[in-house]
Amino acid sequence: MASFVDTNVVVYCHDHGSEEKRRVAVALLSDPPDRLVISTQVLSEFYWTVTRKLRPPLPDSAAAEATRHLAALPLVTIDGEIILSAIDTAQHHQLALWDAMIVEAAVRSGCDRLLTEDLTDGQEIRGILIANPFAA
């Protein structure tokens, strides 16, 4: 089963303020790389979040290195087609556009599930199973 990984999961790998979530995220990201997929949106959100929102933030050089490591995963490029599909998905499922773009990138990648804490665990959207890896 291929899994699309949302930004919050990869951020938790570096969040020492949430040790349990960090442990879960690190274990998830140790899956074989061909079973995990991300998007250009995830890469940019990851870098911004770990350098601005984490306490303490990652130094720019460490964040850049972590982003390079993530960029080695299969990567979906966010393009106009994904954005337009995401607008429809956002309206139909009452999602924020950013969340709908993640869903649409997962659809494009052919993944079976989306690992995120931002959507409802167990919900299915556009044929993608939403799985919150941090749910009890």
C-alpha positions as a Markdown table, in Angstrom:
| # | Residue | x | y | z |
|---|---|---|---|---|
| 1 | Met | 0.0 | 0.0 | 0.0 |
| 2 | Ala | 1.5 | 3.3 | -1.1 |
| 3 | Ser | 0.9 | 6.3 | 1.3 |
| 4 | Phe | 0.9 | 10.0 | 0.6 |
| 5 | Val | 2.5 | 11.8 | 3.5 |
| 6 | Asp | 1.1 | 15.3 | 4.6 |
| 7 | Thr | 3.4 | 18.0 | 5.9 |
| 8 | Asn | 2.4 | 17.6 | 9.6 |
| 9 | Val | 3.7 | 14.0 | 9.6 |
| 10 | Val | 7.2 | 15.0 | 8.3 |
| 11 | Val | 7.3 | 18.0 | 10.6 |
| 12 | Tyr | 6.8 | 15.9 | 13.7 |
| 13 | Cys | 10.0 | 14.0 | 12.8 |
| 14 | His | 11.8 | 17.1 | 14.0 |
| 15 | Asp | 9.5 | 18.3 | 16.8 |
| 16 | His | 11.1 | 17.6 | 20.1 |
| 17 | Gly | 8.1 | 19.2 | 21.8 |
| 18 | Ser | 5.9 | 16.3 | 20.9 |
| 19 | Glu | 7.9 | 13.2 | 21.6 |
| 20 | Glu | 5.2 | 10.6 | 21.1 |
| 21 | Lys | 4.2 | 12.1 | 17.7 |
| 22 | Arg | 7.9 | 12.4 | 16.8 |
| 23 | Arg | 8.4 | 8.7 | 17.6 |
| 24 | Val | 5.4 | 7.7 | 15.5 |
| 25 | Ala | 6.4 | 10.0 | 12.6 |
| 26 | Val | 10.0 | 8.7 | 12.5 |
| 27 | Ala | 8.8 | 5.1 | 12.5 |
| 28 | Leu | 6.4 | 5.9 | 9.6 |
| 29 | Leu | 9.1 | 7.6 | 7.6 |
| 30 | Ser | 11.4 | 4.6 | 8.0 |
| 31 | Asp | 9.1 | 2.7 | 5.6 |
| 32 | Pro | 10.7 | 1.8 | 2.3 |
| 33 | Pro | 10.9 | 5.0 | 0.2 |
| 34 | Asp | 9.0 | 3.5 | -2.7 |
| 35 | Arg | 5.9 | 3.2 | -0.4 |
| 36 | Leu | 5.9 | 6.9 | 0.6 |
| 37 | Val | 5.0 | 9.9 | -1.6 |
| 38 | Ile | 5.0 | 13.6 | -1.0 |
| 39 | Ser | 4.4 | 16.7 | -3.1 |
| 40 | Thr | 6.2 | 20.0 | -3.9 |
| 41 | Gln | 3.6 | 21.6 | -1.5 |
| 42 | Val | 4.8 | 19.3 | 1.3 |
| 43 | Leu | 8.4 | 20.2 | 0.7 |
| 44 | Ser | 7.8 | 24.0 | 0.8 |
| 45 | Glu | 5.4 | 23.8 | 3.8 |
| 46 | Phe | 7.9 | 21.5 | 5.6 |
| 47 | Tyr | 10.8 | 24.0 | 5.2 |
| 48 | Trp | 8.8 | 27.0 | 6.3 |
| 49 | Thr | 7.3 | 25.2 | 9.3 |
| 50 | Val | 10.5 | 23.7 | 10.7 |
| 51 | Thr | 12.3 | 27.0 | 10.4 |
| 52 | Arg | 9.5 | 29.3 | 11.7 |
| 53 | Lys | 7.0 | 27.4 | 13.9 |
| 54 | Leu | 9.0 | 24.7 | 15.7 |
| 55 | Arg | 10.3 | 25.7 | 19.1 |
| 56 | Pro | 13.3 | 25.6 | 18.9 |
| 57 | Pro | 13.3 | 26.0 | 15.1 |
| 58 | Leu | 15.7 | 24.0 | 13.0 |
| 59 | Pro | 18.6 | 26.0 | 11.7 |
| 60 | Asp | 18.3 | 26.9 | 8.1 |
| 61 | Ser | 21.1 | 24.5 | 7.1 |
| 62 | Ala | 19.6 | 21.5 | 8.9 |
| 63 | Ala | 16.1 | 22.3 | 7.5 |
| 64 | Ala | 17.6 | 22.5 | 4.0 |
| 65 | Glu | 19.3 | 19.1 | 4.5 |
| 66 | Ala | 16.1 | 17.6 | 5.7 |
| 67 | Thr | 14.2 | 19.0 | 2.8 |
| 68 | Arg | 16.8 | 17.6 | 0.4 |
| 69 | His | 16.3 | 14.2 | 2.0 |
| 70 | Leu | 12.5 | 14.4 | 1.6 |
| 71 | Ala | 12.9 | 15.5 | -2.0 |
| 72 | Ala | 14.4 | 12.0 | -2.7 |
| 73 | Leu | 11.0 | 10.5 | -2.1 |
| 74 | Pro | 8.6 | 10.1 | -5.1 |
| 75 | Leu | 7.4 | 13.6 | -5.7 |
| 76 | Val | 4.2 | 15.0 | -7.1 |
| 77 | Thr | 4.5 | 18.4 | -8.7 |
| 78 | Ile | 1.6 | 20.8 | -7.9 |
| 79 | Asp | 0.4 | 22.1 | -11.2 |
| 80 | Gly | -2.6 | 24.0 | -12.6 |
| 81 | Glu | -4.6 | 20.8 | -13.1 |
| 82 | Ile | -4.1 | 19.7 | -9.4 |
| 83 | Ile | -5.1 | 23.2 | -8.2 |
| 84 | Leu | -8.3 | 23.3 | -10.4 |
| 85 | Ser | -9.2 | 19.7 | -9.2 |
| 86 | Ala | -8.5 | 20.8 | -5.6 |
| 87 | Ile | -10.9 | 23.7 | -6.0 |
| 88 | Asp | -13.7 | 21.3 | -6.9 |
| 89 | Thr | -12.7 | 18.9 | -4.1 |
| 90 | Ala | -12.6 | 21.7 | -1.6 |
| 91 | Gln | -16.1 | 22.8 | -2.5 |
| 92 | His | -17.5 | 19.3 | -2.7 |
| 93 | His | -16.0 | 18.1 | 0.6 |
| 94 | Gln | -15.9 | 21.5 | 2.4 |
| 95 | Leu | -12.1 | 21.4 | 2.8 |
| 96 | Ala | -9.6 | 24.2 | 2.9 |
| 97 | Leu | -7.9 | 24.5 | -0.5 |
| 98 | Trp | -4.5 | 23.5 | 0.9 |
| 99 | Asp | -6.0 | 20.3 | 2.3 |
| 100 | Ala | -7.7 | 19.6 | -1.0 |
| 101 | Met | -4.4 | 20.1 | -2.9 |
| 102 | Ile | -2.9 | 17.4 | -0.7 |
| 103 | Val | -5.8 | 15.1 | -1.5 |
| 104 | Glu | -5.5 | 15.7 | -5.2 |
| 105 | Ala | -1.7 | 15.1 | -5.1 |
| 106 | Ala | -2.4 | 11.8 | -3.4 |
| 107 | Val | -4.9 | 11.0 | -6.1 |
| 108 | Arg | -2.4 | 11.8 | -8.9 |
| 109 | Ser | 0.3 | 9.7 | -7.2 |
| 110 | Gly | -2.0 | 6.6 | -7.1 |
| 111 | Cys | -1.6 | 6.2 | -3.4 |
| 112 | Asp | -4.2 | 4.3 | -1.4 |
| 113 | Arg | -4.1 | 6.4 | 1.7 |
| 114 | Leu | -3.2 | 9.8 | 3.0 |
| 115 | Leu | -1.3 | 10.1 | 6.3 |
| 116 | Thr | -2.4 | 13.3 | 8.0 |
| 117 | Glu | -3.8 | 14.7 | 11.2 |
| 118 | Asp | -5.6 | 17.5 | 9.4 |
| 119 | Leu | -8.6 | 15.5 | 8.1 |
| 120 | Thr | -11.0 | 13.0 | 9.6 |
| 121 | Asp | -9.4 | 9.6 | 10.4 |
| 122 | Gly | -11.1 | 6.8 | 8.4 |
| 123 | Gln | -12.8 | 9.2 | 6.0 |
| 124 | Glu | -12.5 | 8.4 | 2.3 |
| 125 | Ile | -12.1 | 11.3 | -0.2 |
| 126 | Arg | -11.7 | 10.8 | -3.9 |
| 127 | Gly | -10.9 | 7.1 | -3.3 |
| 128 | Ile | -8.1 | 7.9 | -0.8 |
| 129 | Leu | -8.4 | 6.6 | 2.8 |
| 130 | Ile | -7.5 | 9.3 | 5.3 |
| 131 | Ala | -5.4 | 7.8 | 8.1 |
| 132 | Asn | -4.3 | 9.8 | 11.2 |
| 133 | Pro | -1.2 | 8.0 | 12.4 |
| 134 | Phe | -1.4 | 9.8 | 15.7 |
| 135 | Ala | -5.0 | 8.8 | 16.5 |
| 136 | Ala | -5.2 | 6.6 | 19.7 |
